[in-house]
């Protein structure tokens, strides 16, 4: 069983890399961002609180995030392991996680703020099936139309220049320091995130010994 965390600034390619690794190793890909969006779409009790925070570019509180992660992992559908995407985002969240779960490695995708902005602003998501595209590396065959279901592609509500700058600041000041905690436990596998998705995945596999 393999249990991984994948970290990096918004737009660094965490979701793409997590899915590639999950498909090959039969891991469950747990995306905290996807769970947030599901709550919003399903109009759950948490939806209004989450949407207000996400739309403003802020970080959802530790209490909410920890409960969401705990509830998801308690489903125990990860027979071969999991890769956790979008958590932890603060030192307190990291401490909570390490107290509750064992972890094999923390994959950190290192990329400059300039590249993050360019990639994130080029992201598109299908309004019907939720498939992710990127106008740099993964363009649809027909502009604005999903290759799989024909749904309309649109930018995420939180993929704006102002929101991204705010999130990059939060990542630098709140999330990145959590790497020190993981590094002290010799868990971090750092890879250069400025190559192609295939090159980045190869570097991750090499770092994990896979």
N, C-alpha and C positions, 0 to 999 in steps of 0.2 A: 504494500500500500504506500502511495506517495501523497504527501500533503504539502502543498506549496502556497505561498503568497506571491503575487506579482504586483510590483509597485513602480511608480513613475508619474510624472506630471500628466495632466489631462492632455490627450492628443498624442501621446508618445507611442501608442500602438498596443497598450496593455490588452485590450479586448481581443484584437486579432491574434496576438501571440498566445494568449490564454486558450483561445478556441483551438488553435493548431495543436498545442500541447495536449489539451484535453481529448481531442479526437484520436490522437495517436496512442495515448497512454490509457485511454478509457477512464479518464477522470471526469468528475462532475465540475463544470465551470460555474462558479457562484459569483455573479456580478452584483455588487451592492447597488450600483447605479441602475441596473435592470430591475432590481427589486423595488427601488424607489419609484421608477417609472410605472411599474405594474400597479403599485398602490395608487398612484395618481389616476391611471386609466380606469382602475376598478372602483374609484371613489371610496376607498376604505376610510376608516376613522383617522388614519395617519395622513391621508392624502393632502388635506388642506395645509397641515403644518409642513409637510415635506415640500410641497410645491412652492410655498411662499419662500422657504429658505433656498431651495435650488434655483428658483428664478432670480433671486437677488445675488446669486453667486456665492452664497455663504456655505459653511459646512454644517450638516445636520448634527445635532447634539450627540455626545458620546452615549447618553442613555438610550436614545432612539436607535442609533446604529448598532450598539452592542446587543440590544434586544432582538433586532432584525437578524443579525448574524447568528446569535444563539438559537433562535427559532428555526432558521434555515438548516443549520448543522444538526439540530436535534431530529431532523427528518431521517437521518442515517440512510440516505439513498446512495452514498458514495462508497460502494464496496471496494473499488480499486483506488480510492483517494479523491482529493479535490484540489482545485486551484482557485484561490480566493482573490478576486479582483476588486479593488476599490476599498480595501480595508486591510490594516488599520490606517487611519489618517491623523492620528495623534499619539503621543507617548502613552497616554492613559489607555487608549484603545489597544495599543500594542501590549501593554502590561496585562490587561484583561485577557487578551487572547492567549498569551504565553502561560498564564495561570490555569487556563482551562483546557488547552489543546497542545499536543506535540506538533512540531513542524519540522519538515525535512530541509527546506531551503526557502529563502526569500529572493526572488528574481527582481533585480532593479534595472530598469531600462533608463539609461542615462542619455539625455538629449537636451539641446540648448533651448532656451525660451523662444528664440526666433523660429526654429523648426517646429516647435510645438504650436505656435500661433498659426503658422502656414498650414500645417496638417489639420488642426482642429477646425479652422474656418472652411476647409475643403470637405468636411465630413457631411454625408447625407444619410438619411435613414428612411426606409420604406414605411409609409404611413399605414400600409395594410399588413405586411408580414413581419416588419421590424428588422429586415436585413440591413446591415451596415454597408455603406459604400464610401469611397474616398476619391475625389476627383483628381488626385495625384497618382495613386497606385492602383485603385480598384474602381474604374469608371464603368457605368452601365453601358450596354450596347447602344441604347437610345437615351439621349439626354433627358433627365428628369423622370425616367420610367424604370421600375424594378425589372430586372431580367427574369426573375422567378415567377412573380405573381402579377406583374403589370401595374402594381400600385404606384402612386405618386411619391417621388422622393423629395424630401425637404430637409433643411438644416434643423438641428435640435434647437429648442427655444433658448437653451443656455449656451449655445455656441455663438456668442457675440464677442467682439473685441474687448469690450469693457468687462464682461463677465469673466472672460478668459484671463485677463490681466489680474483680476481680483483672485482667481483661483490659483494662478501661478504664485502670487504673493503668499497665499495661504499654504501652498505646498512647500515653499521655501522656508517659511517661518514655523509651520506646525507639523507638517508631515515628514519632511526630509530629516529632521532630527531623530525620528524614530529609527532610522537606519543605524544610528550609533548603538542603540539597544540591541538590534539584531546582529550588528557586526561584532559586538563584544561576545556574542554567543557563536560567532563564526558561521553564521547562517546565510550571509549575503553572497549572491552570485550577480556580479555587475556586468552588464553588456552595453556596448555602444548601440544606441537606438537610431543612428543616422543612416543606416544601410537600407536595403530593400527588406520587405517582410521575410523573405526566404533567408537572407543573410543573418538577420536578427534571430530567427528561429534556430538556425544552425549554431550561432554563438550560445544561445540558451542551452541547447542540447549538449554542447561541448562542456559548458560550465557545470551542468548537472550530471555529466558522465553518462548521458543517454545516447 
